[in-house]
Each structure stands twice: as structure tokens, then as C-alpha cells.
Amino acid sequence: MKAYPYMHKHPTSGQTTESGGMDLRDWFAGLAMQGIMVHNPYPTCEYVAKTAYQMADVMMLARKELSDE
């Protein structure tokens, strides 16, 4: 699933550009990363990356479980 897909039509040329957007998992990881940095201002990059994606995976799973209900 993608976050923020869009289609843009250039005003003068009329050429259309499409973007699928970023992966929803990456979007969730970015949000989680911000929270991690606020509560732990000096973590290692490895800790932030691994923890953010672990949180994103849990959010994706919860999202799927809620939509299956």
C-alpha cells in the first residue's frame, strides 16, 4: 500500500505525471523515528532504524487485523 499517491497535470504542456507515493510502511517508520528521537535524543542510527521499522511492522499488522474484522 502506498501513502500519498498523486497525479499532476502540467498547466502549460498538459503532460501528466503520476507517482505511486511512498510505501505506507516507510511512512509509518518515519513517524516512529520522530517519536524515538524526541524521547531519546542520542540513540545510534542502527537503533533508530531497527526500532522504527519494528514499530512500522506492528502498525501494518494492526492495520490489517482491524480491516479484516
HTML snippet that shows the backbone in 3Dmol.js (N, CA, C, O; Angstrom):
<script src="https://3Dmol.org/build/3Dmol-min.js"></script>
<div id="view" style="width:600px;height:400px;position:relative"></div>
<script>
const pdb = `
ATOM      1  N   MET A   1       0.848  -1.173   0.000  1.00  0.00           N
ATOM      2  CA  MET A   1       0.000   0.000   0.000  1.00  0.00           C
ATOM      3  C   MET A   1       0.894   1.236   0.000  1.00  0.00           C
ATOM      4  O   MET A   1       1.971   1.247   0.595  1.00  0.00           O
ATOM      5  N   LYS A   2       0.430   2.251  -0.666  1.00  0.00           N
ATOM      6  CA  LYS A   2       1.203   3.478  -0.805  1.00  0.00           C
ATOM      7  C   LYS A   2       0.576   4.619  -0.019  1.00  0.00           C
ATOM      8  O   LYS A   2      -0.639   4.666   0.173  1.00  0.00           O
ATOM      9  N   ALA A   3       1.418   5.532   0.428  1.00  0.00           N
ATOM     10  CA  ALA A   3       0.963   6.755   1.088  1.00  0.00           C
ATOM     11  C   ALA A   3       1.182   7.906   0.119  1.00  0.00           C
ATOM     12  O   ALA A   3       2.243   8.003  -0.497  1.00  0.00           O
ATOM     13  N   TYR A   4       0.221   8.751  -0.018  1.00  0.00           N
ATOM     14  CA  TYR A   4       0.294   9.968  -0.824  1.00  0.00           C
ATOM     15  C   TYR A   4       0.546   9.752  -2.319  1.00  0.00           C
ATOM     16  O   TYR A   4       1.431  10.391  -2.887  1.00  0.00           O
ATOM     17  N   PRO A   5      -0.214   8.863  -2.964  1.00  0.00           N
ATOM     18  CA  PRO A   5      -0.092   8.800  -4.423  1.00  0.00           C
ATOM     19  C   PRO A   5      -0.683  10.073  -5.033  1.00  0.00           C
ATOM     20  O   PRO A   5      -1.569  10.692  -4.442  1.00  0.00           O
ATOM     21  N   TYR A   6      -0.202  10.459  -6.197  1.00  0.00           N
ATOM     22  CA  TYR A   6      -0.762  11.662  -6.826  1.00  0.00           C
ATOM     23  C   TYR A   6      -0.609  11.620  -8.337  1.00  0.00           C
ATOM     24  O   TYR A   6       0.208  10.882  -8.887  1.00  0.00           O
ATOM     25  N   MET A   7      -1.424  12.439  -8.985  1.00  0.00           N
ATOM     26  CA  MET A   7      -1.325  12.648 -10.423  1.00  0.00           C
ATOM     27  C   MET A   7      -1.302  14.156 -10.630  1.00  0.00           C
ATOM     28  O   MET A   7      -2.123  14.881 -10.068  1.00  0.00           O
ATOM     29  N   HIS A   8      -0.355  14.623 -11.444  1.00  0.00           N
ATOM     30  CA  HIS A   8      -0.214  16.052 -11.680  1.00  0.00           C
ATOM     31  C   HIS A   8      -0.257  16.321 -13.177  1.00  0.00           C
ATOM     32  O   HIS A   8       0.433  15.661 -13.954  1.00  0.00           O
ATOM     33  N   LYS A   9      -1.062  17.286 -13.575  1.00  0.00           N
ATOM     34  CA  LYS A   9      -1.109  17.695 -14.978  1.00  0.00           C
ATOM     35  C   LYS A   9      -0.441  19.058 -15.092  1.00  0.00           C
ATOM     36  O   LYS A   9      -0.865  20.027 -14.463  1.00  0.00           O
ATOM     37  N   HIS A  10       0.617  19.117 -15.910  1.00  0.00           N
ATOM     38  CA  HIS A  10       1.360  20.365 -16.086  1.00  0.00           C
ATOM     39  C   HIS A  10       0.432  21.399 -16.711  1.00  0.00           C
ATOM     40  O   HIS A  10      -0.253  21.102 -17.689  1.00  0.00           O
ATOM     41  N   PRO A  11       0.399  22.628 -16.149  1.00  0.00           N
ATOM     42  CA  PRO A  11      -0.566  23.630 -16.610  1.00  0.00           C
ATOM     43  C   PRO A  11      -0.376  24.102 -18.054  1.00  0.00           C
ATOM     44  O   PRO A  11      -1.354  24.461 -18.710  1.00  0.00           O
ATOM     45  N   THR A  12       0.850  24.108 -18.558  1.00  0.00           N
ATOM     46  CA  THR A  12       1.044  24.605 -19.921  1.00  0.00           C
ATOM     47  C   THR A  12       1.217  23.491 -20.950  1.00  0.00           C
ATOM     48  O   THR A  12       0.681  23.584 -22.054  1.00  0.00           O
ATOM     49  N   SER A  13       1.953  22.450 -20.605  1.00  0.00           N
ATOM     50  CA  SER A  13       2.186  21.373 -21.579  1.00  0.00           C
ATOM     51  C   SER A  13       1.065  20.341 -21.574  1.00  0.00           C
ATOM     52  O   SER A  13       0.876  19.627 -22.559  1.00  0.00           O
ATOM     53  N   GLY A  14       0.337  20.259 -20.495  1.00  0.00           N
ATOM     54  CA  GLY A  14      -0.721  19.259 -20.393  1.00  0.00           C
ATOM     55  C   GLY A  14      -0.210  17.864 -20.106  1.00  0.00           C
ATOM     56  O   GLY A  14      -0.995  16.921 -20.004  1.00  0.00           O
ATOM     57  N   GLN A  15       1.113  17.723 -19.972  1.00  0.00           N
ATOM     58  CA  GLN A  15       1.705  16.419 -19.691  1.00  0.00           C
ATOM     59  C   GLN A  15       1.323  15.970 -18.282  1.00  0.00           C
ATOM     60  O   GLN A  15       1.368  16.753 -17.333  1.00  0.00           O
ATOM     61  N   THR A  16       0.950  14.709 -18.163  1.00  0.00           N
ATOM     62  CA  THR A  16       0.541  14.157 -16.876  1.00  0.00           C
ATOM     63  C   THR A  16       1.689  13.357 -16.264  1.00  0.00           C
ATOM     64  O   THR A  16       2.333  12.549 -16.933  1.00  0.00           O
ATOM     65  N   THR A  17       1.921  13.599 -15.000  1.00  0.00           N
ATOM     66  CA  THR A  17       2.930  12.867 -14.244  1.00  0.00           C
ATOM     67  C   THR A  17       2.236  12.156 -13.094  1.00  0.00           C
ATOM     68  O   THR A  17       1.425  12.748 -12.381  1.00  0.00           O
ATOM     69  N   GLU A  18       2.561  10.894 -12.923  1.00  0.00           N
ATOM     70  CA  GLU A  18       1.977  10.127 -11.823  1.00  0.00           C
ATOM     71  C   GLU A  18       3.069   9.642 -10.892  1.00  0.00           C
ATOM     72  O   GLU A  18       4.194   9.376 -11.317  1.00  0.00           O
ATOM     73  N   SER A  19       2.734   9.531  -9.634  1.00  0.00           N
ATOM     74  CA  SER A  19       3.638   8.949  -8.653  1.00  0.00           C
ATOM     75  C   SER A  19       2.819   8.033  -7.762  1.00  0.00           C
ATOM     76  O   SER A  19       1.742   8.402  -7.294  1.00  0.00           O
ATOM     77  N   GLY A  20       3.333   6.851  -7.537  1.00  0.00           N
ATOM     78  CA  GLY A  20       2.644   5.901  -6.674  1.00  0.00           C
ATOM     79  C   GLY A  20       2.734   6.289  -5.215  1.00  0.00           C
ATOM     80  O   GLY A  20       1.999   5.753  -4.385  1.00  0.00           O
ATOM     81  N   GLY A  21       3.621   7.212  -4.889  1.00  0.00           N
ATOM     82  CA  GLY A  21       3.807   7.592  -3.497  1.00  0.00           C
ATOM     83  C   GLY A  21       4.809   6.683  -2.807  1.00  0.00           C
ATOM     84  O   GLY A  21       5.391   5.790  -3.423  1.00  0.00           O
ATOM     85  N   MET A  22       4.995   6.924  -1.540  1.00  0.00           N
ATOM     86  CA  MET A  22       5.926   6.105  -0.775  1.00  0.00           C
ATOM     87  C   MET A  22       5.180   4.946  -0.126  1.00  0.00           C
ATOM     88  O   MET A  22       3.962   5.000   0.044  1.00  0.00           O
ATOM     89  N   ASP A  23       5.911   3.902   0.234  1.00  0.00           N
ATOM     90  CA  ASP A  23       5.274   2.778   0.915  1.00  0.00           C
ATOM     91  C   ASP A  23       4.735   3.234   2.261  1.00  0.00           C
ATOM     92  O   ASP A  23       5.361   4.030   2.961  1.00  0.00           O
ATOM     93  N   LEU A  24       3.560   2.715   2.612  1.00  0.00           N
ATOM     94  CA  LEU A  24       2.939   3.067   3.883  1.00  0.00           C
ATOM     95  C   LEU A  24       3.834   2.632   5.047  1.00  0.00           C
ATOM     96  O   LEU A  24       3.911   3.317   6.067  1.00  0.00           O
ATOM     97  N   ARG A  25       4.504   1.501   4.889  1.00  0.00           N
ATOM     98  CA  ARG A  25       5.430   1.029   5.934  1.00  0.00           C
ATOM     99  C   ARG A  25       6.542   2.051   6.172  1.00  0.00           C
ATOM    100  O   ARG A  25       6.902   2.319   7.318  1.00  0.00           O
ATOM    101  N   ASP A  26       7.090   2.623   5.089  1.00  0.00           N
ATOM    102  CA  ASP A  26       8.131   3.641   5.231  1.00  0.00           C
ATOM    103  C   ASP A  26       7.587   4.897   5.902  1.00  0.00           C
ATOM    104  O   ASP A  26       8.275   5.524   6.708  1.00  0.00           O
ATOM    105  N   TRP A  27       6.354   5.260   5.569  1.00  0.00           N
ATOM    106  CA  TRP A  27       5.719   6.426   6.190  1.00  0.00           C
ATOM    107  C   TRP A  27       5.580   6.194   7.697  1.00  0.00           C
ATOM    108  O   TRP A  27       5.924   7.063   8.499  1.00  0.00           O
ATOM    109  N   PHE A  28       5.072   5.014   8.075  1.00  0.00           N
ATOM    110  CA  PHE A  28       4.929   4.691   9.497  1.00  0.00           C
ATOM    111  C   PHE A  28       6.293   4.706  10.192  1.00  0.00           C
ATOM    112  O   PHE A  28       6.409   5.209  11.310  1.00  0.00           O
ATOM    113  N   ALA A  29       7.319   4.161   9.546  1.00  0.00           N
ATOM    114  CA  ALA A  29       8.655   4.136  10.143  1.00  0.00           C
ATOM    115  C   ALA A  29       9.180   5.551  10.359  1.00  0.00           C
ATOM    116  O   ALA A  29       9.814   5.827  11.378  1.00  0.00           O
ATOM    117  N   GLY A  30       8.924   6.439   9.418  1.00  0.00           N
ATOM    118  CA  GLY A  30       9.360   7.825   9.572  1.00  0.00           C
ATOM    119  C   GLY A  30       8.692   8.503  10.758  1.00  0.00           C
ATOM    120  O   GLY A  30       9.327   9.255  11.498  1.00  0.00           O
ATOM    121  N   LEU A  31       7.409   8.231  10.931  1.00  0.00           N
ATOM    122  CA  LEU A  31       6.702   8.799  12.078  1.00  0.00           C
ATOM    123  C   LEU A  31       7.244   8.221  13.388  1.00  0.00           C
ATOM    124  O   LEU A  31       7.441   8.946  14.363  1.00  0.00           O
ATOM    125  N   ALA A  32       7.481   6.910  13.395  1.00  0.00           N
ATOM    126  CA  ALA A  32       8.019   6.269  14.597  1.00  0.00           C
ATOM    127  C   ALA A  32       9.412   6.817  14.919  1.00  0.00           C
ATOM    128  O   ALA A  32       9.748   7.025  16.085  1.00  0.00           O
ATOM    129  N   MET A  33      10.214   7.049  13.886  1.00  0.00           N
ATOM    130  CA  MET A  33      11.556   7.595  14.076  1.00  0.00           C
ATOM    131  C   MET A  33      11.511   8.939  14.799  1.00  0.00           C
ATOM    132  O   MET A  33      12.334   9.208  15.675  1.00  0.00           O
ATOM    133  N   GLN A  34      10.552   9.775  14.430  1.00  0.00           N
ATOM    134  CA  GLN A  34      10.429  11.078  15.080  1.00  0.00           C
ATOM    135  C   GLN A  34      10.144  10.917  16.566  1.00  0.00           C
ATOM    136  O   GLN A  34      10.722  11.623  17.393  1.00  0.00           O
ATOM    137  N   GLY A  35       9.258   9.995  16.905  1.00  0.00           N
ATOM    138  CA  GLY A  35       8.944   9.748  18.309  1.00  0.00           C
ATOM    139  C   GLY A  35      10.140   9.211  19.075  1.00  0.00           C
ATOM    140  O   GLY A  35      10.369   9.584  20.225  1.00  0.00           O
ATOM    141  N   ILE A  36      10.896   8.339  18.438  1.00  0.00           N
ATOM    142  CA  ILE A  36      12.084   7.781  19.088  1.00  0.00           C
ATOM    143  C   ILE A  36      13.085   8.898  19.378  1.00  0.00           C
ATOM    144  O   ILE A  36      13.660   8.952  20.465  1.00  0.00           O
ATOM    145  N   MET A  37      13.288   9.774  18.423  1.00  0.00           N
ATOM    146  CA  MET A  37      14.269  10.854  18.584  1.00  0.00           C
ATOM    147  C   MET A  37      13.850  11.854  19.669  1.00  0.00           C
ATOM    148  O   MET A  37      14.702  12.414  20.359  1.00  0.00           O
ATOM    149  N   VAL A  38      12.560  12.075  19.816  1.00  0.00           N
ATOM    150  CA  VAL A  38      12.074  13.002  20.849  1.00  0.00           C
ATOM    151  C   VAL A  38      12.352  12.444  22.239  1.00  0.00           C
ATOM    152  O   VAL A  38      12.737  13.184  23.145  1.00  0.00           O
ATOM    153  N   HIS A  39      12.158  11.147  22.405  1.00  0.00           N
ATOM    154  CA  HIS A  39      12.303  10.552  23.737  1.00  0.00           C
ATOM    155  C   HIS A  39      13.709  10.050  24.033  1.00  0.00           C
ATOM    156  O   HIS A  39      14.019   9.735  25.182  1.00  0.00           O
ATOM    157  N   ASN A  40      14.550   9.971  23.036  1.00  0.00           N
ATOM    158  CA  ASN A  40      15.927   9.505  23.228  1.00  0.00           C
ATOM    159  C   ASN A  40      16.795  10.303  22.254  1.00  0.00           C
ATOM    160  O   ASN A  40      17.058   9.834  21.146  1.00  0.00           O
ATOM    161  N   PRO A  41      17.238  11.485  22.639  1.00  0.00           N
ATOM    162  CA  PRO A  41      17.911  12.381  21.691  1.00  0.00           C
ATOM    163  C   PRO A  41      19.278  11.916  21.186  1.00  0.00           C
ATOM    164  O   PRO A  41      19.800  12.507  20.240  1.00  0.00           O
ATOM    165  N   TYR A  42      19.872  10.890  21.774  1.00  0.00           N
ATOM    166  CA  TYR A  42      21.209  10.459  21.326  1.00  0.00           C
ATOM    167  C   TYR A  42      21.290   8.960  21.042  1.00  0.00           C
ATOM    168  O   TYR A  42      22.238   8.305  21.474  1.00  0.00           O
ATOM    169  N   PRO A  43      20.311   8.405  20.322  1.00  0.00           N
ATOM    170  CA  PRO A  43      20.399   6.977  20.011  1.00  0.00           C
ATOM    171  C   PRO A  43      21.350   6.736  18.841  1.00  0.00           C
ATOM    172  O   PRO A  43      21.706   7.667  18.119  1.00  0.00           O
ATOM    173  N   THR A  44      21.753   5.493  18.661  1.00  0.00           N
ATOM    174  CA  THR A  44      22.560   5.165  17.482  1.00  0.00           C
ATOM    175  C   THR A  44      21.640   5.084  16.264  1.00  0.00           C
ATOM    176  O   THR A  44      20.440   4.841  16.396  1.00  0.00           O
ATOM    177  N   CYS A  45      22.203   5.284  15.107  1.00  0.00           N
ATOM    178  CA  CYS A  45      21.425   5.195  13.872  1.00  0.00           C
ATOM    179  C   CYS A  45      20.827   3.801  13.707  1.00  0.00           C
ATOM    180  O   CYS A  45      19.684   3.657  13.273  1.00  0.00           O
ATOM    181  N   GLU A  46      21.599   2.783  14.053  1.00  0.00           N
ATOM    182  CA  GLU A  46      21.120   1.412  13.926  1.00  0.00           C
ATOM    183  C   GLU A  46      19.907   1.174  14.826  1.00  0.00           C
ATOM    184  O   GLU A  46      18.946   0.523  14.417  1.00  0.00           O
ATOM    185  N   TYR A  47      19.953   1.701  16.047  1.00  0.00           N
ATOM    186  CA  TYR A  47      18.831   1.546  16.980  1.00  0.00           C
ATOM    187  C   TYR A  47      17.584   2.228  16.418  1.00  0.00           C
ATOM    188  O   TYR A  47      16.496   1.653  16.436  1.00  0.00           O
ATOM    189  N   VAL A  48      17.744   3.436  15.926  1.00  0.00           N
ATOM    190  CA  VAL A  48      16.596   4.180  15.395  1.00  0.00           C
ATOM    191  C   VAL A  48      15.986   3.446  14.204  1.00  0.00           C
ATOM    192  O   VAL A  48      14.769   3.263  14.146  1.00  0.00           O
ATOM    193  N   ALA A  49      16.814   3.027  13.263  1.00  0.00           N
ATOM    194  CA  ALA A  49      16.311   2.374  12.057  1.00  0.00           C
ATOM    195  C   ALA A  49      15.595   1.071  12.394  1.00  0.00           C
ATOM    196  O   ALA A  49      14.472   0.843  11.944  1.00  0.00           O
ATOM    197  N   LYS A  50      16.232   0.226  13.175  1.00  0.00           N
ATOM    198  CA  LYS A  50      15.626  -1.070  13.512  1.00  0.00           C
ATOM    199  C   LYS A  50      14.341  -0.896  14.307  1.00  0.00           C
ATOM    200  O   LYS A  50      13.342  -1.555  14.021  1.00  0.00           O
ATOM    201  N   THR A  51      14.358  -0.027  15.288  1.00  0.00           N
ATOM    202  CA  THR A  51      13.186   0.167  16.135  1.00  0.00           C
ATOM    203  C   THR A  51      12.044   0.808  15.356  1.00  0.00           C
ATOM    204  O   THR A  51      10.887   0.419  15.519  1.00  0.00           O
ATOM    205  N   ALA A  52      12.355   1.779  14.519  1.00  0.00           N
ATOM    206  CA  ALA A  52      11.311   2.435  13.730  1.00  0.00           C
ATOM    207  C   ALA A  52      10.617   1.442  12.807  1.00  0.00           C
ATOM    208  O   ALA A  52       9.392   1.468  12.688  1.00  0.00           O
ATOM    209  N   TYR A  53      11.377   0.566  12.152  1.00  0.00           N
ATOM    210  CA  TYR A  53      10.755  -0.412  11.259  1.00  0.00           C
ATOM    211  C   TYR A  53      10.046  -1.515  12.031  1.00  0.00           C
ATOM    212  O   TYR A  53       9.057  -2.061  11.543  1.00  0.00           O
ATOM    213  N   GLN A  54      10.521  -1.854  13.211  1.00  0.00           N
ATOM    214  CA  GLN A  54       9.780  -2.806  14.051  1.00  0.00           C
ATOM    215  C   GLN A  54       8.418  -2.220  14.412  1.00  0.00           C
ATOM    216  O   GLN A  54       7.402  -2.912  14.356  1.00  0.00           O
ATOM    217  N   MET A  55       8.407  -0.952  14.780  1.00  0.00           N
ATOM    218  CA  MET A  55       7.146  -0.293  15.107  1.00  0.00           C
ATOM    219  C   MET A  55       6.244  -0.210  13.871  1.00  0.00           C
ATOM    220  O   MET A  55       5.036  -0.432  13.964  1.00  0.00           O
ATOM    221  N   ALA A  56       6.825   0.106  12.733  1.00  0.00           N
ATOM    222  CA  ALA A  56       6.049   0.189  11.496  1.00  0.00           C
ATOM    223  C   ALA A  56       5.423  -1.157  11.153  1.00  0.00           C
ATOM    224  O   ALA A  56       4.274  -1.214  10.715  1.00  0.00           O
ATOM    225  N   ASP A  57       6.173  -2.240  11.349  1.00  0.00           N
ATOM    226  CA  ASP A  57       5.641  -3.574  11.061  1.00  0.00           C
ATOM    227  C   ASP A  57       4.458  -3.900  11.970  1.00  0.00           C
ATOM    228  O   ASP A  57       3.478  -4.497  11.525  1.00  0.00           O
ATOM    229  N   VAL A  58       4.547  -3.512  13.232  1.00  0.00           N
ATOM    230  CA  VAL A  58       3.438  -3.735  14.155  1.00  0.00           C
ATOM    231  C   VAL A  58       2.227  -2.901  13.742  1.00  0.00           C
ATOM    232  O   VAL A  58       1.093  -3.372  13.819  1.00  0.00           O
ATOM    233  N   MET A  59       2.466  -1.659  13.301  1.00  0.00           N
ATOM    234  CA  MET A  59       1.359  -0.821  12.844  1.00  0.00           C
ATOM    235  C   MET A  59       0.706  -1.417  11.597  1.00  0.00           C
ATOM    236  O   MET A  59      -0.519  -1.396  11.479  1.00  0.00           O
ATOM    237  N   MET A  60       1.497  -1.943  10.674  1.00  0.00           N
ATOM    238  CA  MET A  60       0.940  -2.559   9.471  1.00  0.00           C
ATOM    239  C   MET A  60       0.108  -3.787   9.834  1.00  0.00           C
ATOM    240  O   MET A  60      -0.963  -4.002   9.266  1.00  0.00           O
ATOM    241  N   LEU A  61       0.592  -4.584  10.771  1.00  0.00           N
ATOM    242  CA  LEU A  61      -0.143  -5.771  11.207  1.00  0.00           C
ATOM    243  C   LEU A  61      -1.456  -5.375  11.882  1.00  0.00           C
ATOM    244  O   LEU A  61      -2.498  -5.971  11.607  1.00  0.00           O
ATOM    245  N   ALA A  62      -1.414  -4.377  12.760  1.00  0.00           N
ATOM    246  CA  ALA A  62      -2.630  -3.917  13.432  1.00  0.00           C
ATOM    247  C   ALA A  62      -3.625  -3.375  12.412  1.00  0.00           C
ATOM    248  O   ALA A  62      -4.829  -3.603  12.534  1.00  0.00           O
ATOM    249  N   ARG A  63      -3.136  -2.675  11.432  1.00  0.00           N
ATOM    250  CA  ARG A  63      -3.995  -2.110  10.393  1.00  0.00           C
ATOM    251  C   ARG A  63      -4.695  -3.224   9.624  1.00  0.00           C
ATOM    252  O   ARG A  63      -5.888  -3.132   9.334  1.00  0.00           O
ATOM    253  N   LYS A  64      -3.942  -4.285   9.292  1.00  0.00           N
ATOM    254  CA  LYS A  64      -4.513  -5.423   8.567  1.00  0.00           C
ATOM    255  C   LYS A  64      -5.546  -6.130   9.430  1.00  0.00           C
ATOM    256  O   LYS A  64      -6.628  -6.465   8.948  1.00  0.00           O
ATOM    257  N   GLU A  65      -5.230  -6.360  10.691  1.00  0.00           N
ATOM    258  CA  GLU A  65      -6.157  -7.058  11.580  1.00  0.00           C
ATOM    259  C   GLU A  65      -7.445  -6.272  11.753  1.00  0.00           C
ATOM    260  O   GLU A  65      -8.527  -6.858  11.787  1.00  0.00           O
ATOM    261  N   LEU A  66      -7.345  -4.960  11.861  1.00  0.00           N
ATOM    262  CA  LEU A  66      -8.546  -4.143  12.018  1.00  0.00           C
ATOM    263  C   LEU A  66      -9.397  -4.135  10.750  1.00  0.00           C
ATOM    264  O   LEU A  66     -10.624  -4.081  10.823  1.00  0.00           O
ATOM    265  N   SER A  67      -8.750  -4.187   9.600  1.00  0.00           N
ATOM    266  CA  SER A  67      -9.509  -4.168   8.351  1.00  0.00           C
ATOM    267  C   SER A  67     -10.152  -5.539   8.072  1.00  0.00           C
ATOM    268  O   SER A  67     -11.123  -5.629   7.321  1.00  0.00           O
ATOM    269  N   ASP A  68      -9.607  -6.601   8.680  1.00  0.00           N
ATOM    270  CA  ASP A  68     -10.159  -7.944   8.491  1.00  0.00           C
ATOM    271  C   ASP A  68     -11.397  -8.180   9.352  1.00  0.00           C
ATOM    272  O   ASP A  68     -12.129  -9.146   9.133  1.00  0.00           O
ATOM    273  N   GLU A  69     -11.635  -7.310  10.322  1.00  0.00           N
ATOM    274  CA  GLU A  69     -12.770  -7.503  11.232  1.00  0.00           C
ATOM    275  C   GLU A  69     -14.077  -7.188  10.566  1.00  0.00           C
ATOM    276  O   GLU A  69     -15.131  -7.298  11.191  1.00  0.00           O
TER     277      GLU A  69
END
`;
const viewer = $3Dmol.createViewer("view");
viewer.addModel(pdb, "pdb");
viewer.setStyle({}, {cartoon: {color: "spectrum"}});
viewer.zoomTo();
viewer.render();
</script>
